[in-house]
């Protein structure tokens, strides 16, 4: 059981370590200290649902109905382009730096909706959870649920570490140029991922 759990934990963690749109959003919320727990929890819980469905065999549904992937891909690309434009706009504004301590946070509802969009409009998350983790879990047929639990644990560990660990970088982001660089990098990430979705 432990071997299956460790395999799931390691694989689940490795799949989300890359800096993507969702991770960039979590990092930014952590730096600003805005609804950090809710954002981390939504991301991790969404992963838990998708991993569970993938291990349960729902990956076959996506393969059977490829239109699901196509719709998700274009919807996700559109969302990423819009968010990328907002990040570039913020990067090139001549106003003062964002204040991690005192900036008025976006409403909880708006933050939740954006977080859900980053998670559920990302086609890669379905590939990683439904297809990849789902298919690999068949190698651990007798202990499949332990494999899934390991992957889910990896997701919770990663998102909460990213969200709350970002606070250690707050002194760096008290400088106006640091926020501008971050916004610019986030914009590039959004555009790059959107482009990869459209050409894939």
Secondary structure as GFF3:
##gff-version 3
##sequence-region A 1 200
A	DSSP	alpha_helix	2	16	.	.	.	ID=ss1
A	DSSP	alpha_helix	21	32	.	.	.	ID=ss2
A	DSSP	alpha_helix	36	53	.	.	.	ID=ss3
A	DSSP	pi_helix	54	58	.	.	.	ID=ss4
A	DSSP	alpha_helix	59	64	.	.	.	ID=ss5
A	DSSP	alpha_helix	67	92	.	.	.	ID=ss6
A	DSSP	alpha_helix	108	120	.	.	.	ID=ss7
A	DSSP	alpha_helix	123	126	.	.	.	ID=ss8
A	DSSP	pi_helix	127	133	.	.	.	ID=ss9
A	DSSP	alpha_helix	134	136	.	.	.	ID=ss10
A	DSSP	three_ten_helix	137	143	.	.	.	ID=ss11
A	DSSP	alpha_helix	144	165	.	.	.	ID=ss12
A	DSSP	three_ten_helix	166	169	.	.	.	ID=ss13
A	DSSP	three_ten_helix	172	174	.	.	.	ID=ss14
A	DSSP	alpha_helix	176	199	.	.	.	ID=ss15
###
